[in-house]
Amino acid sequence: MQKTRFQAALKQIFINQPSQKESSKMLHLTEAEKAEMREAIKQVDALFALEGFEKTEQSRKIDEAVLAGRVSNQQAIDEMIAYAKERKTTDGFIESREWQ
């Protein structure tokens, strides 16, 4: 079965992430990896837009931080979950992060 572009994009963003042990380490993406990730993000955003979901400013800032290597995608996810559990909201999440 041939992989769809959507599956490839999701794999790039969510599966090709460092292990939990490595998730707190800075990522040093090559320019090619950054371009690949940007394209994957663009495709996922487009698919969500087709369903009527608009990307938030917070999500854009997380993408920028991941692409800049200031935080791993998994670390951002873990931190946001902990933040939301504690505060029952994600408001102010980005502003509270050292890696923003």
matplotlib code that plots the C-alpha trace (Angstrom):
import matplotlib.pyplot as plt

x = [0.0, 1.4, 1.8, -0.3, 1.2, -1.0, 0.5, 4.0, 3.4, 2.0, 4.8, 7.3, 5.7, 4.6, 6.5, 10.0, 10.5, 13.2, 12.5, 11.2, 14.8, 16.0, 12.9, 14.4, 17.5, 17.8, 17.3, 19.8, 17.9, 19.7, 18.3, 17.0, 15.2, 13.8, 12.5, 10.9, 9.3, 8.0, 6.4, 4.9, 3.5, 2.1, 0.4, -1.1, -2.3, -3.9, -5.7, -7.0, -8.1, -10.2, -12.0, -12.6, -9.8, -7.7, -4.1, -3.6, -0.8, 0.3, 0.6, 2.6, 5.0, 5.5, 6.3, 8.8, 10.5, 10.7, 12.1, 14.6, 15.8, 14.8, 12.5, 11.5, 8.0, 7.6, 8.9, 6.4, 3.6, 4.6, 5.0, 1.6, -0.2, 1.3, 0.5, -3.1, -3.6, -2.4, -4.2, -7.2, -6.3, -3.4, -3.8, -0.4, 1.5, 3.9, 4.7, 5.6, 8.2, 11.9, 12.3, 9.6]
y = [0.0, 3.4, 6.0, 9.1, 12.6, 13.1, 10.0, 11.0, 14.5, 13.2, 10.7, 13.5, 15.7, 13.1, 9.9, 11.0, 12.6, 11.9, 9.4, 10.6, 10.5, 12.8, 15.0, 17.7, 18.0, 20.7, 19.6, 20.5, 20.1, 20.4, 22.8, 19.8, 18.5, 22.0, 22.3, 18.8, 19.6, 23.0, 21.2, 18.6, 21.3, 23.1, 20.0, 19.2, 22.8, 22.7, 19.4, 20.8, 24.0, 21.9, 20.7, 24.3, 24.4, 27.5, 27.4, 29.4, 31.9, 29.7, 26.8, 28.9, 29.9, 26.3, 25.3, 28.2, 27.1, 23.5, 24.5, 26.8, 23.9, 25.6, 22.8, 19.3, 18.7, 16.1, 18.5, 21.1, 18.6, 17.3, 20.8, 22.0, 18.9, 19.6, 23.3, 22.6, 20.1, 22.5, 25.6, 24.1, 26.3, 26.9, 30.6, 32.1, 28.9, 30.3, 33.4, 31.1, 29.1, 29.8, 28.5, 30.8]
z = [0.0, -1.0, 1.7, 1.2, 1.5, 4.6, 6.3, 5.4, 6.8, 10.1, 10.4, 9.9, 12.6, 15.2, 14.7, 13.7, 17.1, 19.7, 22.4, 25.8, 27.0, 24.3, 24.2, 26.5, 24.3, 21.7, 18.1, 15.5, 12.2, 8.9, 6.3, 4.4, 7.5, 8.2, 4.7, 4.9, 8.3, 6.9, 4.0, 6.3, 8.6, 5.6, 4.3, 7.7, 8.2, 4.7, 5.5, 8.8, 7.0, 4.7, 7.8, 9.0, 11.6, 11.6, 13.0, 16.1, 16.8, 19.6, 17.3, 14.8, 17.6, 18.6, 15.0, 14.8, 18.1, 16.9, 13.5, 15.2, 17.4, 20.6, 21.6, 20.3, 19.2, 22.0, 24.6, 23.5, 23.6, 27.1, 28.5, 27.1, 28.5, 32.0, 31.7, 30.6, 33.4, 36.0, 34.7, 32.8, 29.8, 27.4, 27.6, 28.4, 27.6, 25.0, 27.1, 30.0, 28.1, 28.2, 24.6, 23.1]

ax = plt.figure().add_subplot(projection="3d")
ax.plot(x, y, z, "-o")
ax.set_aspect("equal")
plt.show()
